[in-house]
Amino acid sequence: MSEYEAGLSPGMGQARTQEKGASKASKGLASGRLGLLASIVLGISTIAPVYTLTGALGPTVREVGAHLPAVFIVGFLPMLLVALGYRELNSAEPDSGTSFTWSARAFGPMIGWIGGWGLVTATTIVLSNLAGVAVDFFYLFLGQITGNHEVAALADNLLINVVTCCVFIAMAVWICCRGITTTMTVQYGLVALQLVVLIGFAMAAFGESSAMPPLEFDFDWFNPFGVESFSAFTAGLSLSIFIFWGWDVCLSISEESVGSGDTPGRAATLTVLLILGLYLVTAIATLQFAGISDVGLGLNNPRIQENVFAHLAGPVMGPLAILMSIAVLASTAASLQSTFVSPARTLLAMGYYGAVPERFANICPRSKTPRYATICAGVAAGVFYVTMRTLSENVLADTITALGMMICFYYSLTAFACVWYFRHSLFDSVRHFLMRGLCPLLGGGILSVIFLQTAYDSASPSFGSGSHVGGLGLVFVIAMIITLLGLGLMMLSRLRAPAFFLGMTLQRHATVSSRR
């Protein structure tokens, strides 16, 4: 018998189940504060569509040409498959710990701890990346307002860059610590702004064309089999890790949602579907306006590919182009703030169940937020950014790639946890087989392949930005350091708090009900 099974209460073992929609004893979070709309807004904010698209449209066209919509759809599929598994897990057992809690209950405490570590490190990486992008667009916006190019160039000054970045992180932490209601008040405004500007850009682009010759709409753009090479499919799948990531924040706030068993899962699914629709509309409009030539405003022009909206906003929107700079800045600022929700609540759950020091489970009695966990996440993001910015001038590209690896890891682990968690009920109905078995299994398998391939490729010193340490690619070095640090901290936690690793604290608030 394993240590995990030995720690369970009598009669609970593998057949122990959770009542659908049942919550654990309260962790102290503000319950019932977020409805379906608020959860969707938070999910869209974390994904940050304007920020994502301005950097993703160009490289994707470089790989697949006019088949951009098809690759977006192909890249979307593993995200949807995994999201369906998340929804099933949340419906059975809503918990702010998400990947950590579900993986621990399915595979045991040690695997759960690593799953939680993967989520926390992934969000720490993306927080540092978002803060870096916010700094770049902040000084770009100031340069546009003042008409002074030297102001825009301040972002290239290392000291000014890292200080500004840390200030942005501190502001986001402060807003998050004031409570989920304050967080959402800011989010409604920032998300509305970026969506209005992005939709306005798409509508204006549909109305005219600069492409020579004009690129007419073609349903073949949606045919994935029209893509010439398998490498393009791989690029599309890798891209999905970046452009769709963030929807799982809807599950992290399950204990603060109205109808914690159903609302978060429905919000996550609707978020990825809405984002896909937004991406497709923008992609089609941009293709028709700019075309795919490598000259002028064509999307295969290397200059355009670096930052699509920065170059096309003027020709498309005219004097309103500055709104696009504001929208990108708003997108990064909104995502920087909302992304703190996931690591803070994962650390809260880990502290609540005794996987990390109990101080992480402390809740501010007034704001009902995990302040200590939020502050720790902010400090970690700041330290990571300063370190990466010092080691590599191409910090944004390297952190995005490292982010993709971490996301693939914890998404796939949670997808497999769904299959194993519900293994006794997979054949009870066709729905259970599809939603609890086949869909998450396929999604987790696809992401596992991407993770392993990226891990192998990243060892090359030429991978990513070309930055390397001792002949090994910087992205690979980052991933290995994160993994070894996680294993070391897990063993230290096991020595200091063995109860969690014996499965005792996980079952402390369990309820018994019908078969899963």
C-alpha positions in Angstrom: 0.0 0.0 0.0 1.3 3.5 -0.9 1.9 6.2 1.6 -0.9 8.1 0.0 -3.4 5.3 0.4 -2.2 4.6 3.9 -3.0 8.2 4.9 -6.7 8.0 3.8 -9.4 7.7 6.4 -11.0 4.2 6.6 -13.3 3.4 3.8 -12.0 6.2 1.6 -9.3 4.7 -0.8 -9.6 4.8 -4.5 -13.4 4.5 -4.5 -13.9 7.6 -2.4 -15.8 10.3 -4.3 -16.9 13.9 -4.1 -20.4 15.1 -4.2 -21.0 17.0 -7.4 -20.4 20.7 -6.8 -19.5 20.2 -3.2 -16.9 22.5 -1.8 -14.3 21.9 0.8 -14.5 23.8 4.1 -14.0 27.4 3.3 -10.5 28.7 2.8 -11.7 32.1 3.7 -12.1 33.5 0.1 -15.1 35.8 -0.7 -17.7 33.3 -1.9 -20.4 34.1 -4.4 -18.8 37.3 -5.7 -18.3 36.4 -9.4 -21.0 35.4 -11.9 -20.7 34.0 -15.4 -19.9 37.3 -17.1 -17.3 38.3 -14.5 -15.6 35.0 -14.9 -15.5 35.3 -18.7 -14.1 38.8 -18.5 -11.4 37.6 -16.1 -10.5 34.8 -18.6 -10.4 37.1 -21.6 -8.2 39.5 -19.6 -5.7 36.8 -18.7 -5.5 35.7 -22.4 -4.9 39.3 -23.4 -6.0 39.0 -27.1 -4.7 42.4 -28.3 -1.3 41.8 -26.8 -1.2 38.2 -28.1 -2.3 38.9 -31.6 0.1 41.8 -32.3 3.0 39.4 -31.8 1.4 36.2 -33.1 -0.2 37.1 -36.5 3.0 37.8 -38.4 5.0 34.7 -37.4 2.0 32.4 -38.1 1.6 33.9 -41.6 5.3 33.3 -42.2 4.7 29.6 -41.6 1.3 29.0 -43.2 0.5 31.9 -45.4 -3.2 32.6 -46.0 -4.1 29.4 -44.0 -3.9 31.5 -40.8 -7.5 30.7 -39.8 -7.0 27.0 -40.2 -3.9 27.0 -38.0 -5.7 29.0 -35.3 -8.5 26.3 -35.3 -6.0 23.5 -35.2 -4.1 25.1 -32.4 -7.4 25.7 -30.5 -8.4 22.1 -30.4 -6.1 20.8 -27.7 -7.0 23.8 -25.5 -10.7 22.9 -25.9 -10.1 19.3 -25.2 -8.2 20.0 -22.0 -10.8 22.7 -21.0 -13.5 20.1 -21.2 -11.6 17.9 -18.7 -11.1 20.9 -16.4 -14.8 21.5 -16.5 -15.6 17.9 -15.4 -13.1 18.1 -12.6 -14.4 21.4 -11.3 -18.0 20.2 -11.5 -17.1 17.2 -9.3 -14.7 19.1 -7.0 -14.4 22.9 -7.2 -11.2 24.0 -5.6 -9.0 27.1 -6.0 -6.0 24.8 -6.2 -7.1 23.4 -9.6 -4.2 21.5 -11.1 -2.5 21.0 -7.7 -5.5 19.6 -5.9 -6.9 17.5 -8.8 -3.5 16.0 -9.6 -2.9 15.2 -6.0 -6.2 13.5 -5.6 -5.8 11.5 -8.8 -2.1 10.5 -8.6 -1.0 11.2 -5.1 0.5 14.2 -3.2 4.0 14.2 -4.9 2.6 14.4 -8.4 0.1 17.0 -7.2 2.9 19.1 -5.7 4.8 19.1 -9.0 1.6 20.0 -10.8 1.1 23.0 -8.5 4.7 24.0 -9.0 4.3 23.8 -12.8 1.3 26.2 -12.6 2.9 28.6 -10.2 6.2 28.8 -12.3 4.3 29.2 -15.6 2.3 32.1 -14.3 5.4 33.6 -12.7 7.1 33.5 -16.1 4.1 35.0 -17.9 3.8 37.7 -15.3 7.4 38.7 -15.9 6.8 38.7 -19.7 3.6 40.8 -19.4 5.3 43.3 -17.2 8.2 43.6 -19.8 5.7 44.2 -22.7 3.9 46.7 -20.6 7.1 48.6 -20.1 7.9 48.7 -23.8 4.4 49.9 -24.8 4.3 52.4 -21.9 7.3 54.2 -23.2 6.2 53.8 -26.8 2.9 55.5 -25.9 4.7 58.3 -24.1 6.9 58.8 -27.2 3.8 59.0 -29.4 2.2 61.5 -27.1 5.3 63.7 -26.8 6.5 63.2 -30.4 10.0 62.4 -28.8 11.7 59.2 -30.0 14.2 59.5 -27.1 11.3 58.9 -24.6 10.3 55.7 -26.4 14.0 54.6 -26.3 14.0 54.7 -22.5 12.7 51.1 -22.5 16.0 50.0 -23.8 17.8 51.4 -20.7 18.3 48.4 -18.4 18.0 50.2 -15.1 14.9 52.2 -16.2 13.4 49.1 -17.7 13.7 46.9 -14.7 12.6 49.7 -12.2 9.5 50.5 -14.3 8.7 46.8 -14.6 8.9 46.3 -10.8 6.7 49.3 -10.3 4.1 47.8 -12.7 4.2 44.5 -10.9 3.8 46.2 -7.5 0.8 48.2 -8.8 -0.8 44.9 -10.0 -0.2 43.2 -6.7 -1.7 46.2 -4.8 -4.9 46.1 -6.8 -5.2 42.3 -6.4 -4.7 42.6 -2.6 -7.6 45.0 -2.4 -10.0 42.2 -3.2 -11.6 40.4 -6.1 -14.3 43.1 -6.4 -11.7 45.8 -7.0 -9.9 43.5 -9.4 -13.0 43.1 -11.5 -13.9 46.8 -11.4 -10.6 47.5 -13.2 -10.9 44.5 -15.5 -14.3 45.5 -16.9 -12.9 48.8 -18.1 -9.6 47.4 -19.5 -11.1 44.4 -21.2 -13.9 46.5 -22.8 -11.3 49.0 -24.1 -9.2 46.4 -25.8 -12.1 44.5 -27.3 -13.7 47.7 -28.7 -10.4 48.7 -30.3 -9.7 45.3 -31.7 -13.2 44.9 -33.2 -13.0 48.4 -34.5 -9.7 47.6 -36.2 -11.2 44.5 -37.8 -14.3 46.3 -39.1 -12.2 49.1 -40.5 -9.8 46.5 -42.2 -12.8 44.8 -43.8 -13.8 48.1 -45.4 -10.7 48.7 -47.4 -7.6 46.9 -48.7 -4.0 47.8 -49.2 -3.0 44.4 -50.6 -1.6 44.4 -54.1 -3.2 42.5 -55.7 -6.2 42.4 -53.3 -6.6 39.2 -51.4 -10.1 37.9 -51.8 -11.8 35.8 -49.1 -11.4 32.1 -49.7 -12.9 29.2 -47.7 -9.7 27.3 -48.4 -8.1 29.5 -45.6 -10.0 27.2 -43.2 -8.7 24.0 -44.7 -5.9 22.6 -42.5 -5.0 20.1 -45.2 -4.1 23.0 -47.5 -1.1 23.8 -45.3 2.0 22.6 -47.3 4.1 21.1 -44.5 3.8 19.2 -41.2 6.1 21.8 -39.6 3.3 24.4 -40.1 0.9 22.2 -38.0 3.6 22.0 -35.3 3.9 25.8 -35.4 0.2 26.1 -35.1 0.0 23.8 -32.1 3.0 25.6 -30.4 1.3 28.9 -31.1 -1.9 27.8 -29.3 0.1 27.4 -26.1 0.7 31.1 -26.1 -2.4 32.6 -27.7 -5.1 30.6 -25.9 -3.4 30.2 -22.5 -5.1 31.9 -19.5 -8.7 30.5 -19.6 -8.0 28.2 -16.6 -8.1 31.3 -14.4 -11.9 30.8 -14.5 -11.4 27.6 -12.5 -9.0 29.2 -10.0 -11.8 31.5 -8.8 -14.3 28.6 -8.5 -14.6 29.1 -4.7 -15.4 32.8 -5.3 -18.0 32.2 -8.0 -21.7 31.9 -7.9 -22.5 28.2 -8.5 -19.0 27.0 -8.0 -19.7 23.6 -9.4 -21.0 24.8 -12.8 -20.2 28.5 -13.5 -16.4 28.3 -13.6 -16.3 25.4 -16.1 -18.9 27.0 -18.3 -17.0 30.2 -18.2 -13.7 28.5 -19.2 -15.4 26.8 -22.2 -17.2 30.0 -23.3 -14.0 32.0 -23.0 -11.9 29.8 -25.3 -14.8 29.8 -27.8 -15.2 33.5 -27.7 -11.5 34.1 -28.1 -11.4 31.7 -31.1 -14.1 33.7 -32.8 -12.3 37.0 -32.1 -9.1 35.6 -33.4 -10.7 34.3 -36.6 -12.5 37.6 -37.4 -9.3 39.6 -36.8 -7.2 37.2 -38.8 -9.5 37.3 -41.8 -9.8 41.1 -41.7 -6.0 41.5 -41.5 -5.4 39.0 -44.3 -7.9 40.8 -46.6 -6.4 44.2 -45.8 -2.7 43.5 -45.9 -2.4 40.4 -48.0 0.6 38.0 -47.6 3.3 39.6 -49.8 6.7 40.4 -48.5 6.7 44.0 -49.5 4.8 47.1 -48.3 2.2 46.3 -45.7 2.1 42.6 -46.6 2.1 40.2 -43.6 5.2 38.4 -45.0 7.2 41.6 -44.7 9.7 40.9 -41.9 9.3 44.5 -40.6 5.5 44.0 -40.3 5.8 40.6 -38.6 7.6 42.1 -35.6 4.6 43.9 -34.4 1.6 43.8 -36.7 -0.7 46.3 -35.0 2.0 48.8 -34.6 2.5 49.0 -38.4 -1.1 48.4 -39.6 -3.0 50.5 -37.1 -2.1 53.8 -38.9 -3.1 52.7 -42.4 -6.3 51.0 -41.1 -7.5 53.4 -38.4 -6.0 56.7 -39.5 -5.8 59.3 -36.7 -7.3 56.8 -34.3 -4.2 54.6 -34.5 -3.0 55.8 -31.1 -6.0 53.9 -29.6 -4.3 50.6 -30.7 -1.2 51.5 -28.6 -3.5 52.3 -25.7 -5.3 49.0 -26.3 -2.1 46.9 -26.3 -1.0 48.7 -23.1 -4.4 48.1 -21.5 -4.3 44.4 -22.6 -0.9 43.8 -21.0 -1.9 45.8 -17.9 -5.2 43.9 -17.5 -3.5 40.5 -18.0 -0.7 41.4 -15.6 -3.3 42.1 -12.9 -5.6 39.1 -13.6 -2.8 36.6 -14.0 -1.9 37.1 -10.3 -5.1 35.3 -9.4 -4.0 31.8 -10.4 -0.6 31.6 -8.6 -2.0 33.3 -5.5 -4.9 30.9 -5.2 -2.8 27.8 -6.0 -0.3 28.8 -3.3 -3.3 29.4 -1.0 -4.6 25.9 -1.6 -1.1 24.4 -1.2 -0.8 26.2 2.1 -4.3 25.1 3.1 -3.5 21.5 2.6 -0.1 21.7 4.2 2.0 21.3 1.0 3.8 24.6 1.6 4.1 26.7 4.8 0.7 27.5 6.3 1.4 31.2 6.0 0.5 31.0 2.3 -3.1 30.1 3.4 -3.5 33.3 5.3 -6.5 35.4 4.1 -6.9 39.1 4.8 -10.1 39.4 6.8 -11.1 42.6 5.1 -10.4 42.0 1.5 -10.8 38.2 1.6 -7.7 37.7 -0.6 -4.6 35.6 -0.1 -2.3 38.7 0.4 0.8 36.9 1.4 0.6 34.5 -1.5 -0.1 37.3 -3.9 2.9 39.4 -2.7 5.2 36.3 -2.9 4.0 35.7 -6.5 4.8 39.4 -7.3 8.3 39.2 -5.8 9.0 36.0 -7.7 7.9 37.6 -11.0 10.1 40.6 -10.4 13.2 38.6 -9.5 12.7 36.3 -12.5 12.3 39.3 -14.9 15.4 41.1 -13.5 17.4 37.9 -13.8 16.3 37.2 -17.3 16.7 40.7 -18.5 20.2 40.7 -17.2 21.1 37.4 -18.8 19.4 37.9 -22.2 18.6 40.9 -24.3 15.8 38.8 -25.9 14.1 38.2 -22.6 10.6 38.3 -24.0 11.2 35.6 -26.7 13.0 33.3 -24.2 10.3 33.6 -21.5 7.5 32.9 -24.0 9.2 29.7 -25.0 9.9 28.6 -21.5 6.3 29.5 -20.6 5.0 27.2 -23.3 6.9 24.3 -21.8 5.5 24.8 -18.3 2.0 25.3 -19.6 2.2 22.1 -21.7 3.4 20.3 -18.6 0.7 21.2 -16.1 -2.2 21.3 -18.7 -1.4 17.7 -19.8 -0.8 16.5 -16.3 -4.3 17.8 -15.3 -5.9 16.3 -18.4 -4.5 12.9 -17.5 -5.6 13.4 -13.9 -9.1 13.9 -15.2 -9.1 10.5 -16.9 -7.6 8.7 -13.9 -9.8 10.6 -11.4 -13.0 9.5 -13.2 -11.7 6.1 -14.3 -14.5 4.2 -12.5 -17.3 6.1 -14.3 -15.8 6.4 -17.8 -18.1 3.8 -19.2 -21.3 4.7 -17.3 -22.5 6.8 -20.3 -21.3 8.1 -23.7 -21.0 11.6 -22.3 -18.7 10.4 -19.5 -16.5 8.5 -21.9 -16.1 11.6 -24.2 -15.9 14.4 -21.6 -14.0 12.6 -18.8 -12.0 10.2 -20.9 -11.4 10.6 -24.6 -11.3 14.4 -24.9 -8.9 15.1 -22.0 -6.7 12.1 -23.0 -6.3 13.4 -26.5 -5.7 17.0 -25.4 -3.1 15.9 -22.8 -1.4 13.6 -25.3 -1.0 16.4 -27.9 0.4 18.8 -25.3 2.8 16.1 -24.0 4.2 15.6 -27.5 4.7 19.4 -27.8 6.4 19.5 -24.4 8.8 16.7 -25.1 9.7 18.0 -28.6 10.3 21.6 -27.2 12.4 20.2 -24.4 14.6 18.3 -26.8 15.0 21.2 -29.3 15.6 23.8 -26.6 18.9 22.1 -25.6 20.5 23.5 -28.8 22.4 26.8 -28.2 20.7 28.2 -31.3 17.2 27.6 -30.0 15.0 30.6 -29.3 16.9 33.9 -29.1 20.3 32.1 -29.4 21.2 32.9 -25.9 23.0 30.0 -24.2 24.8 29.0 -21.0 27.7 26.6 -21.3 26.6 25.5 -24.7 23.0 24.7 -23.7 20.1 26.9 -24.9 18.9 29.4 -22.3 15.3 28.1 -22.5 16.5 24.6 -21.7 18.6 25.9 -18.8 15.6 27.8 -17.4 13.4 24.7 -17.6 16.0 22.5 -15.9 16.6 25.0 -13.1 12.9 25.3 -12.5 12.5 21.5 -12.5 15.4 20.9 -10.1 14.3 23.8 -7.8 10.8 22.3 -7.7 12.1 18.9 -6.8 14.4 20.3 -4.2 11.6 22.4 -2.6 9.2 19.4 -2.7 11.7 17.2 -0.8 12.2 20.0 1.8 8.5 20.3 2.2 8.2 16.5 2.6 10.7 16.6 5.5 9.1 19.6 7.2 5.4 18.7 6.6 5.0 14.9 6.1 1.3 14.9 6.7 0.4 16.2 3.3 2.6 13.6 1.6 1.0 10.9 3.6 -2.4 11.9 2.1 -3.8 13.0 5.5 -4.4 16.7 5.0 -5.9 16.2 1.5 -8.7 14.1 3.0 -9.3 16.4 6.0 -12.4 18.0 4.4 -13.5 15.2 2.1 -17.1 14.2 1.7 -18.5 10.9 0.7 -21.1 10.5 -2.0 -22.1 8.6 -5.1 -19.6 6.9 -7.4 -17.6 9.3 -9.6 
